[in-house]
């Protein structure tokens, strides 16, 4: 679920389209409410909420690498401050909850009920909002976050047992904003598995789940992108790293240009 700590190949196709060996369109169509029902949050209350940029995607899609690339792009655009962070985590409270959620350290092998998992995620997110994200946006900083609420909709909603209305209610109560831009790194499950294996780390409680779980996660993410194409931009993460970098650079620079920021 992301490894970055909080701190101040596929068939040839268009790089803008997600690579797929799986019928994600068919699965995504099964969640019609994900596409047809609007989110509770209709406007961002913080004037600088557009400066919140998030990275989403399944396991092994390269979010950490892209996070640093986007940070470099913002630096060339003369951003006064860029805050890199992650979820779950980003604060002392959040990192402690992350250990529980991922089954790390003394929590290895422990079981977490679905309802507990959802509530712990939003507890970590509420602390993250109060301690890191809201203060950073208020002072005009850019915030780059490895995962945010879209992950909850995909992992705990589409792939898990949490009801959509429960996630929306928690999001409305304890988050209250949408990112200005979300980069959704999309790749077939087998590509992510290969990358995780090459990394050599022991899988955490989430990573060890079955491929069928991650197919649902992927379809959930893509359904979110279909529902909100203005915010969520799909990046074909199965392609060559240079091509992924190009997709990300073009998307981010177009977004910044829309806010009259250029390198």
C-alpha positions as CSV (number, residue, x, y, z in Angstrom):
1,X,0.0,0.0,0.0
2,X,2.9,2.3,-0.6
3,X,6.4,2.5,1.0
4,X,7.2,6.2,1.0
5,X,7.6,7.8,4.4
6,X,6.0,11.1,5.2
7,X,8.5,14.1,4.8
8,X,9.0,18.2,4.3
9,X,5.8,-5.1,-20.4
10,X,2.4,-4.8,-22.1
11,X,0.9,-5.1,-25.6
12,X,1.7,-2.0,-27.7
13,X,-1.0,0.7,-27.4
14,X,-1.4,4.4,-26.8
15,X,0.5,5.5,-23.7
16,X,-2.6,7.3,-22.5
17,X,-4.6,4.1,-22.3
18,X,-4.2,1.5,-19.5
19,X,-2.5,-1.7,-20.4
20,X,-4.7,-4.7,-19.8
21,X,-4.8,-8.5,-20.1
22,X,-8.0,-8.5,-18.0
23,X,-11.5,-7.4,-18.9
24,X,-11.5,-4.5,-16.4
25,X,-14.3,-2.7,-18.4
26,X,-16.6,-5.6,-17.9
27,X,-15.8,-5.7,-14.2
28,X,-16.0,-1.9,-13.7
29,X,-19.4,-1.9,-15.4
30,X,-20.6,-4.1,-12.6
31,X,-20.2,-1.2,-10.2
32,X,-22.7,1.2,-11.8
33,X,-23.1,3.2,-8.6
34,X,-19.4,4.0,-8.6
35,X,-19.9,5.9,-11.9
36,X,-23.5,7.2,-11.7
37,X,-23.6,8.5,-8.0
38,X,-21.9,11.8,-7.4
39,X,-19.5,12.1,-4.4
40,X,-20.7,13.9,-1.3
41,X,-18.0,16.5,-1.6
42,X,-19.0,19.0,-4.3
43,X,-16.5,21.8,-3.6
44,X,-13.1,22.0,-2.0
45,X,-13.4,24.3,1.1
46,X,-9.6,25.1,1.1
47,X,-8.6,27.7,-1.5
48,X,-5.3,25.8,-2.2
49,X,-6.8,22.3,-2.4
50,X,-5.8,22.2,-6.1
51,X,-2.2,21.9,-4.8
52,X,-2.9,18.5,-3.4
53,X,-1.7,15.9,-6.0
54,X,-2.1,12.2,-5.2
55,X,-0.7,9.0,-6.7
56,X,-2.9,5.9,-6.9
57,X,-2.7,2.4,-8.2
58,X,-2.2,-1.3,-7.3
59,X,0.8,-2.9,-5.8
60,X,4.2,-2.6,-7.7
61,X,3.1,0.0,-10.2
62,X,5.9,2.4,-9.4
63,X,4.2,5.1,-7.3
64,X,7.3,6.0,-5.2
65,X,9.4,6.6,-8.4
66,X,6.7,8.8,-9.9
67,X,6.3,10.7,-6.6
68,X,9.9,11.9,-6.8
69,X,9.6,12.7,-10.5
70,X,6.6,14.9,-9.8
71,X,8.5,16.5,-7.0
72,X,11.3,17.4,-9.4
73,X,8.8,18.8,-11.9
74,X,7.4,21.1,-9.2
75,X,10.8,22.2,-8.2
76,X,11.5,23.3,-11.8
77,X,8.2,25.2,-11.7
78,X,9.6,27.2,-8.8
79,X,7.2,25.8,-6.2
80,X,8.0,27.4,-2.9
81,X,7.5,24.2,-0.9
82,X,6.7,20.6,-1.8
83,X,5.6,18.2,0.9
84,X,6.0,14.5,0.2
85,X,3.9,12.2,2.3
86,X,2.0,8.9,2.2
87,X,-1.1,7.0,3.4
88,X,-1.6,5.3,5.6
89,X,1.0,7.2,7.5
90,X,2.6,10.7,7.2
91,X,2.4,11.4,11.0
92,X,3.5,9.5,14.1
93,X,0.0,8.4,14.7
94,X,-0.5,7.4,11.1
95,X,2.7,5.4,10.9
96,X,1.7,3.5,14.0
97,X,-1.6,2.7,12.5
98,X,0.1,1.7,9.3
99,X,2.1,-1.0,11.2
100,X,-1.2,-2.5,12.3
101,X,-2.9,-2.2,8.9
102,X,0.0,-3.8,7.0
103,X,0.8,-6.4,9.7
104,X,4.3,-5.2,10.3
105,X,6.6,-5.8,13.3
106,X,4.7,-6.9,16.4
107,X,1.5,-6.9,14.4
108,X,2.7,-9.5,11.9
109,X,0.2,-12.3,11.4
110,X,-2.6,-10.4,13.2
111,X,-6.1,-10.3,11.8
112,X,-7.9,-7.0,11.2
113,X,-11.6,-7.1,10.7
114,X,-12.9,-5.2,7.6
115,X,-14.8,-2.6,9.7
116,X,-11.7,-2.1,11.8
117,X,-9.5,-1.6,8.7
118,X,-11.8,1.0,7.3
119,X,-12.0,3.0,10.6
120,X,-8.3,2.8,11.2
121,X,-7.6,4.1,7.7
122,X,-9.8,7.1,8.3
123,X,-8.4,7.7,11.7
124,X,-4.9,7.9,10.2
125,X,-6.3,10.1,7.4
126,X,-8.0,12.5,9.8
127,X,-4.7,12.9,11.7
128,X,-2.9,13.3,8.4
129,X,-5.3,16.0,7.3
130,X,-5.0,18.0,10.6
131,X,-1.3,17.7,11.1
132,X,0.2,17.7,7.6
133,X,-2.1,18.3,4.6
134,X,-4.3,21.2,5.8
135,X,-1.5,23.2,7.3
136,X,0.7,22.7,4.2
137,X,-2.1,23.8,1.8
138,X,-3.0,26.8,4.0
139,X,0.6,28.1,3.6
140,X,0.6,27.6,-0.1
141,X,2.7,24.4,-0.4
142,X,2.2,21.6,-2.9
143,X,1.4,18.3,-1.2
144,X,2.3,15.1,-3.0
145,X,0.7,12.1,-1.4
146,X,1.3,8.4,-2.1
147,X,-2.3,7.1,-1.8
148,X,-5.4,9.0,-0.6
149,X,-9.1,8.3,-0.4
150,X,-9.4,6.8,-3.9
151,X,-7.4,3.8,-2.5
152,X,-10.0,3.3,0.2
153,X,-12.8,3.2,-2.5
154,X,-10.8,0.6,-4.5
155,X,-9.3,-1.6,-1.7
156,X,-11.9,-1.5,1.0
157,X,-14.9,-0.8,-1.3
158,X,-14.5,-2.4,-4.7
159,X,-12.3,-5.3,-3.5
160,X,-13.5,-5.4,0.1
161,X,-16.7,-5.4,2.0
162,X,-17.1,-1.8,2.9
163,X,-20.3,-0.1,1.6
164,X,-19.8,2.8,-0.7
165,X,-22.1,5.0,1.4
166,X,-20.0,4.3,4.5
167,X,-16.8,5.4,2.8
168,X,-18.5,8.5,1.4
169,X,-19.8,9.4,4.9
170,X,-16.4,9.1,6.5
171,X,-14.8,11.0,3.6
172,X,-17.3,13.9,4.0
173,X,-16.8,14.0,7.8
174,X,-13.1,13.6,8.2
175,X,-11.5,14.6,4.8
176,X,-13.7,17.2,3.2
177,X,-11.5,17.8,0.1
178,X,-10.6,16.1,-3.2
179,X,-7.1,16.2,-4.7
180,X,-6.7,18.7,-7.5
181,X,-5.0,16.0,-9.6
182,X,-4.7,12.3,-9.2
183,X,-2.3,10.2,-11.2
184,X,-3.6,6.6,-11.5
185,X,-0.8,4.3,-12.3
186,X,-2.3,1.3,-14.1
187,X,-0.7,-2.0,-14.9
188,X,-1.8,-5.6,-15.2
189,X,-1.6,-7.5,-11.9
190,X,1.1,-9.9,-13.1
191,X,3.4,-6.9,-13.9
192,X,3.0,-5.6,-10.4
193,X,3.7,-9.0,-9.0
194,X,6.9,-9.3,-11.0
195,X,8.1,-6.0,-9.7
196,X,7.4,-6.8,-6.1
197,X,9.2,-10.1,-6.5
198,X,12.2,-8.3,-7.9
199,X,12.2,-6.0,-4.9
200,X,12.8,-9.0,-2.7
201,X,10.8,-7.7,0.4
202,X,8.5,-10.0,2.3
203,X,4.9,-9.2,1.3
204,X,2.8,-7.3,3.8
205,X,-0.8,-8.2,4.9
206,X,-2.3,-6.5,1.8
207,X,0.3,-7.6,-0.8
208,X,-0.2,-11.3,0.1
209,X,-3.8,-11.2,-1.0
210,X,-5.0,-13.2,-4.0
211,X,-4.8,-11.9,-7.6
212,X,-8.6,-11.9,-7.8
213,X,-8.6,-9.3,-5.0
214,X,-6.2,-7.0,-7.0
215,X,-8.3,-7.4,-10.1
216,X,-11.2,-5.9,-8.2
217,X,-8.9,-3.2,-6.9
218,X,-7.8,-2.3,-10.4
219,X,-11.3,-2.3,-11.7
220,X,-12.4,-0.1,-8.8
221,X,-9.7,2.4,-9.6
222,X,-10.6,2.5,-13.2
223,X,-14.3,3.0,-12.4
224,X,-13.3,6.0,-10.3
225,X,-11.3,7.3,-13.3
226,X,-14.3,6.9,-15.6
227,X,-16.4,8.8,-13.1
228,X,-14.0,11.7,-12.6
229,X,-11.8,12.0,-15.7
230,X,-11.1,15.7,-15.1
231,X,-9.2,14.9,-11.9
232,X,-8.0,11.3,-12.3
233,X,-5.6,10.8,-15.1
234,X,-4.7,7.2,-16.0
235,X,-1.0,6.5,-16.6
236,X,0.0,3.3,-18.4
237,X,2.5,2.1,-15.8
238,X,3.3,-1.1,-17.7
239,X,5.3,0.6,-20.3
240,X,9.0,1.5,-20.4
241,X,10.1,3.7,-17.4
242,X,11.0,6.5,-19.8
243,X,7.6,6.4,-21.4
244,X,5.9,6.4,-18.0
245,X,8.0,9.4,-17.1
246,X,6.9,11.2,-20.3
247,X,3.2,10.5,-19.6
248,X,3.6,11.8,-16.1
249,X,5.5,14.9,-17.1
250,X,3.0,15.8,-19.8
251,X,0.1,15.4,-17.5
252,X,1.6,17.4,-14.6
253,X,2.8,20.2,-16.8
254,X,-0.6,20.5,-18.5
255,X,-2.2,20.6,-15.0
256,X,0.2,23.3,-13.8
257,X,-0.3,25.3,-17.0
258,X,-4.0,25.3,-16.3
259,X,-3.2,27.1,-13.0
260,X,-0.7,29.5,-14.7
261,X,2.4,27.8,-13.4
262,X,5.2,26.8,-15.8
263,X,8.8,25.7,-15.4
